[in-house]
Amino acid sequence: MLAPVLNLALSMPSDSFETNSGNARVLVADPESTAAGALAALLRQKMVDVDVASSAAEALRLLSRTAYEVAVMDLAILESAGSEMAIHLNSLPQNARPVVLVTTESGRRPDLDPDLVQVVIRKPIRTGELAEMIRACIDNGPRARGGSIEARRPALDLQRD
């Protein structure tokens, strides 16, 4: 079963960042430092704590020491981590697993485990739109509601082909 693919951005009001989770943590793992830095800067303006990783090894190191609400990972990071990323994420208690958003080049339909990767987003995407999606994941995620990863599924019904 394939993870959902999102081709179009969410239509959300610009005030969607004024929410209930002031200290949310997000991991942005992307080998393109310019794109990762721009997203991180925008999220920090919106009161989100952000860590940036430019390699699979760095992403795994950060995931092993910090609890994240959302992990945004470029497909290249996941592919270079191999099964190590899946093993690590599966080892986390369900209520401690981040919502995983994977970005990929347009035209690629990666075969990813939908229990680990909730949404696949095709590039190019505007940084602001991606930041709004991340914020929606934070605000509707299990920790915001005191639930588990299973409570996340309806909030992430973003499938479009």
N, C-alpha and C positions, 0 to 999 in steps of 0.2 A: 504494500500500500504506500502510495506517495504522500508526502506532506503537501498541504495546500499551497498553491502558488498565487501570489498576489501580483497582478499586472498593473492595477490602478490604485491610486492613493485613496485613503479614507477621506470622506468629506466631513470635516469636523470644524466646529467654530474655533476661532483663534484663542478664545479664553479657556480651551480645554486643558491648559496646563495649570490652571488655578484649582488645585485638587487637594486631596487628603494625605498625600505621601511626601512629606518634606525631605526625608532622608533616604529616599530610594537610591539604590546603587545599580549602575549599569556597566557592563563590560562591553566595550567596542573592540572587536578583534578584526583588523583589516590590514593587509600588507601595504595598502596605499595610505601613507601617513597624512597626506593632505586631506583626503576624504574623512578619515578617522578623526583628525584634529578638528575639522569644521563641525562634524556632528557632536563631538565631545564639548566644544565651546558652546554650541547652541543649547545642549542639554544642561550644562552648568548654569547658563543664564536662567534656565527654568527650574532651578533648585533641585537638580539631580546630581548626585555624586557619580563621577565617571572615572573609570580606569581604561586605559588604552593599551592594547597589545598589538604588536606588528608581526608576531609569529605564533605558530601553534604552541611551541614550548612556553612562551611567555603567557599565552592565554591559559594553558593548563596550570602554570604556576599561580596565576592570579585566582583562578577558579578553586584551587586547592586551599587557599588561605582566606578567601573572602566570599561571603554570601551575596549573591546578586539577585535582583528581582528579574532583570532582563539581560540576556547576552545576545548581542548583535554580532554575527560572525560572517565574514566573507567565506564563500564556499572553498576558496583556496586554503584557508586556515583549517577548515574541517578536514579537507582531503589530505593535507600534510600531517595532521594529527593521527590519521588512520583510526583504528579502533580505540585508541587511548582516550579520546574525547568521550566516546560513547560509554566506555567502561567507567570513566570518572563521573559523568552525569548520572549514570544508572546507580552508582554507589551512594548518591545523595538521597536523604529521606525525601519523599515526594513533596512535602511542603517546603523543602529547601531548594528544590530545583528551580533554576531560572526559566523564564519563558525564553525560548531560543528562536530568534529570527535569523534566517540565513539569507544573505544577499548573493546574487549570482548574475552573471552576464545574461542579457536578453537572449532568448533562444535555447538556453540550457534548461533542461528539466531533470534536476538531480534526483536520484532515488535515495531518499533519506527516511530514516525511521520517524514516523509521525508521533511516536511517543516521546521522542527527544526533541524533534524540531517541529515547532508548532506552525510556523509560517515561512515560506520561501518568497523572497521579494526580488523581482527582476530589476536590474539596473538598466538604464539610469533612472534614478529617483531623486527628487528634490530633497535636500537635507532637512528642510522644515517639515515636509510631509512625513519623512521617516521619523523625525523627532516626535511628531504628534502620534504616530503609531506606537512608538515606544512608551510614551506617556499613557496612552490608552491601556497598554498591557500592564503598566504599573498600577494604574488606578482600578483595574478590574481583575488584577491577579489575586492569587490565593491569600497572600499575606495581607492585602488590603481588606479582605473580607474574613480573615481568620480561617480560611479553608485550606484545601489541598490542591494539588495539581489538577485533579479531576474537575474541580470547580472552574478551572480556567477555560475549558473547551468552549462553552457557549460565548464567552467574551471574545474569542478569537475566531469567530466564524467569518473569515476574510477571504474565503476561496473565490477566485475569479480566474477564468482561463480565456 
